[in-house]
């Protein structure tokens, strides 16, 4: 997988970086951190590729939630504990 910074990407003509991305995905970085991936797709697969990317984003969000739950100690809550917490929050909101 090739890597290019945003500033390099701005300097290179589109033909150049498209040629470099033709055989491999191109990771775009900003200040050394990856921010995007440029990849070739066939015109016929645009919608299926977009659906796949949405699925990956959903999995990333789920992973982030699981990590946050583990970090704040809520990962081990039972469904009844969660229901009780939701009910208590709703009662508090109604009283306001």
Helices and strands as residue ranges (DSSP letters): E 2-5, H 6-11, H 14-21, E 26-30, E 33-38, G 43-45, H 46-72, H 79-95
